[in-house]
Amino acid sequence: MSAFVATVTSNIMINWMTAQATPAATATRYITIYNGDPQGTGTEVISTVTGSSTRPSITFAAASGGSASSNATVTFTTNAAGGATVDHVAIMTAATSGNIMASAAVTSKTITAGDSLSIASGNATVQIS
């Protein structure tokens, strides 16, 4: 993941670093798929692809060396009629609705009915640089 959302994640980090507030610990983070940049004019396509607007959860190992990587595979399986092009992913604060915490471009893939898209364990990495 590369692009933090300034209005959400950056402010939380700045407030923590300047002792203005301690970030609330949230046990679960969610990942979703987009056609286009979610921090621009991109469109979330999870409902189109899976038939559900509920995002799957994603878990990460503890940070080490300035980054943290996912520690389980996440799979998006298409419904019978679903299909879309996916070229971005985003970490979200909630299973539905919520805020984007970070997003990144990924290799574009057109998903059609019967396909699945997986993010293998270790392949989603969060790094602050």
N, C-alpha and C positions, 0 to 999 in steps of 0.2 A: 504494500500500500504506500502511496506516496503523498498525496495531497490532503493535508488536514483542512477541515472547514474552519475558517477564521472565526466565525461567530459562535461556534460551539466549542470545539476542542481547544483551539488556541487560547481563548479566554479562560477556560478552565485551567489550563496549564500555567498561564501567566498569573492568575489569581493565587494558585498554589505556590508558585515560585516567589511571589511577593508577599506571602503570608496574609492575603486578603480572605482566602477561603480554602478549606480543605475539600478536595473533590469527593463526592459521594461515591462509595464503592457500590457498583452494580454487578451482580453476579453473572449476568448474561449479556452477551453481545450477539448481534445478528448480522448476517451477510445477505446481500441482495445483488441482483444483476440489472444492468442498464444497457440501453441502446443509446449511446451518446454520453457525454460528460454529465454526471449527476449534479455537479456544481455549476453547470451551464444550462443548456437546453435539453439535456438527456431525459429519457423516459424510462422509468422503472418498468421492467418487463416480466417480473416474476409471476404475476397473475396470468399474463398471456401464455407463458411457457408452462407453468405448473398447474394452472387452473385454481390457484389459491393465492390470496394476497398475504398469507402468513410466511414470513421469512424464516429460514432455518437458523438455528444458533450456530455460533462458531466459537471454539475455545482455543486458547493460546497457552503455550508453555511460559514460564516466568522469563522475564527479560534477562538477557545476557549479552555482554558486548555491545550494548546500545540498540538491540532489536529483540523482538519476540516473534516467534513463528507459530502458525496453527499446529495443533497437535492431534487433529482428527480430520478425516476426509469428509467434505460436505458435498452432497450430490443433489442436483436439481433435475428432476425427471419430468419430461413433458407429459401433458395430458393428451388425450386422443386428437384434439384439434389444435393444440398449442404449437407455437413456433414463433421465433423472433431472432434477430441478430443481437448478440451480446458482445460489447466491446469495453465495458467498464464494470467494476464491482465496487460496492460500498459497504463499510461497516456501519451499522445502525444501532441506535439506542433501544429500539423496541421491535417486537415481532411484526407489528403493523403500526403505521404512523411513525412517530418518533422523529429523531434528528439524525442526519448524516454526521458521523464522526470523522471519517476519512474515506477517500476513494482513490482508485487508480485505474489507468487504462490497462487492458489485457489484450492478448491476441484475439482478434475478432473471430467469432464463430457464429454461423447461422445454424440455429437449432430448429429441427423440424419434428413433427409428431413421431414419437418412438425413440428419439434421441435422448441422451442425457448429457449433462455437463457436470463435471466434478472438479473440485479444488482439492487436490491431494494434500494429505497431512504434510505440513512443512512448507507448502507452496504459497501460503499467504503470510507475508512478513510485514510487521509494523516496525518502522525505524524513524527516529528523529535525527535529522542531520542538518 
